[in-house]
Amino acid sequence: QASALDVPLVGVPMHRGTTEPYVDRIRRGIDLIASSLAEGTNLTLAFGDLHLGHIKEWRDAALGADLKYALEYPCWKTPYEDLLQDLERS
C-alpha cells in the first residue's frame, strides 16, 4: 500500500522482550515521520479495523488521546461483500 501511494513505510517492532510500552514505540515511529514533514502539517493515522469495537476503543484512547493525532478507520463496519467487490474492481 505504501508503495502504491508513493509514501515511505516505517516499521514499528511489536516483538516481546522489551520493557518499552507499545504506545511509546508507536510514538517514536510517528515522531520519525513527523520530523520529515513541513511545519504545521497535520498527521492522521489510518487503521484497517473492520468490526472489533474493543480494539477501536483502545486505539482511540491510547493513540488518539495520548498522541493527539486524528485517527481514521476507512473500513470500519464495511460489509465483507463490499470490501471483496472493491478488491475485485481494483
C-alpha positions in Angstrom: 0.0 0.0 0.0 2.8 2.4 0.9 4.4 1.7 -2.5 1.2 2.3 -4.4 0.7 5.6 -2.6 4.4 6.5 -3.1 4.8 7.2 0.6 7.6 5.9 2.9 6.9 2.9 5.2 8.0 3.0 8.8 8.0 -0.3 10.6 7.5 -0.4 14.4 8.6 -3.6 16.0 5.9 -5.3 18.1 8.1 -8.1 19.5 8.1 -9.1 23.1 11.2 -8.9 25.2 11.2 -5.1 25.7 10.0 -3.1 28.6 9.2 -0.1 26.3 5.4 0.3 26.2 3.7 -0.2 22.9 2.4 3.3 22.7 6.0 4.7 23.3 7.2 2.6 20.3 4.4 3.9 18.2 5.2 7.4 19.3 8.8 7.0 18.2 7.7 5.9 14.8 5.3 8.8 14.4 7.9 11.2 15.6 10.2 10.0 12.9 7.5 10.6 10.3 6.5 13.9 11.7 10.1 15.2 11.7 10.2 14.8 7.9 7.0 16.8 7.3 6.7 20.5 6.8 5.9 22.7 9.8 2.2 22.8 10.5 1.4 19.6 8.5 -1.5 17.6 10.1 -0.8 13.9 10.6 -3.6 11.4 10.5 -3.3 7.7 11.5 -5.3 5.3 9.4 -6.3 1.8 10.5 -7.9 -1.1 8.7 -10.1 -2.3 11.6 -13.4 -3.7 10.4 -15.5 -4.5 13.4 -13.6 -5.2 16.7 -15.0 -2.4 18.9 -12.7 -3.0 21.8 -9.6 -2.6 19.6 -11.0 0.6 18.1 -11.8 1.9 21.5 -8.3 1.2 22.7 -6.8 2.9 19.7 -9.0 5.9 20.2 -8.0 6.2 23.9 -4.3 5.2 23.7 -3.3 6.7 20.4 -5.9 9.4 19.7 -5.8 10.9 23.2 -2.2 10.2 24.2 -0.6 11.0 20.9 -3.1 13.7 19.9 -3.4 12.7 16.2 -6.5 12.3 14.2 -7.5 8.6 13.7 -9.3 7.3 10.6 -11.0 4.0 10.1 -12.0 3.9 6.4 -13.1 0.3 6.5 -15.0 0.4 9.8 -18.2 -1.6 9.7 -17.9 -2.0 5.9 -19.6 -5.4 5.0 -17.1 -8.0 3.8 -19.0 -8.3 0.5 -18.5 -4.6 -0.2 -14.8 -5.0 0.5 -14.5 -8.0 -1.7 -16.2 -6.3 -4.6 -14.0 -3.2 -4.2 -10.9 -5.5 -4.2 -12.0 -7.3 -7.3 -12.7 -4.0 -9.1 -9.2 -2.7 -8.3 
